[in-house]
Amino acid sequence: MLFIHPFREGNGRTARTLAKLMARKQGHEGLNFDKIDKKVFTQYVSAVQAVADKDHSKMENIIKLLF
């Protein structure tokens, strides 16, 4: 599956900034991306692929972990 990225460099940084802003807008302190280790990153990749199939549950679990 191919995903189009809007920027040549910095897609991850841009996505993290957007996620932090969205969390703050909903009244949360933000997201702690330091919690992402190798295992969680593998789960994150799986979650991204699941979202492409309209299954948001895995990504919801990743986001809950980051609070």
C-alpha positions in Angstrom: 0.0 0.0 0.0 1.3 3.4 -0.9 0.9 6.5 1.3 1.5 10.0 -0.1 3.5 12.3 2.1 3.0 16.1 1.7 6.7 16.9 2.5 9.9 15.5 1.2 11.4 15.6 4.7 9.8 16.0 8.1 6.6 14.0 7.6 7.0 12.4 11.0 7.7 15.7 12.8 4.7 17.3 11.0 2.4 14.4 12.0 3.6 14.5 15.6 3.0 18.3 15.8 -0.4 18.0 14.3 -1.3 15.2 16.8 -0.1 17.3 19.7 -2.1 20.3 18.6 -5.2 18.1 18.2 -4.8 16.7 21.7 -4.3 20.1 23.2 -7.4 21.4 21.4 -9.4 18.6 23.1 -8.1 19.7 26.5 -5.2 17.2 27.0 -1.7 18.2 28.0 -0.3 16.8 24.8 1.2 13.5 23.7 4.4 11.9 25.0 6.1 10.4 22.0 9.0 9.3 24.1 6.9 6.3 25.1 7.3 4.9 21.6 9.9 2.2 21.7 10.7 -0.4 19.1 7.7 -2.6 20.1 5.3 0.3 20.1 6.6 1.5 16.8 5.9 -1.9 15.2 2.3 -1.6 16.6 2.1 1.9 15.2 3.0 0.8 11.7 0.3 -1.9 12.0 -2.2 0.7 13.2 -1.4 3.0 10.3 -2.1 0.1 7.9 -5.4 -0.7 9.7 -6.6 2.9 9.5 -6.2 2.7 5.7 -8.8 -0.1 5.9 -11.0 2.1 8.1 -10.2 0.3 11.3 -9.3 3.0 13.9 -9.2 0.8 17.0 -5.4 0.1 16.9 -4.5 3.7 16.4 -6.9 4.7 19.2 -4.9 2.3 21.5 -1.6 3.9 20.4 -2.9 7.4 21.1 -4.2 6.4 24.5 -0.7 5.0 25.4 0.8 8.4 24.6 -1.3 10.4 27.1 
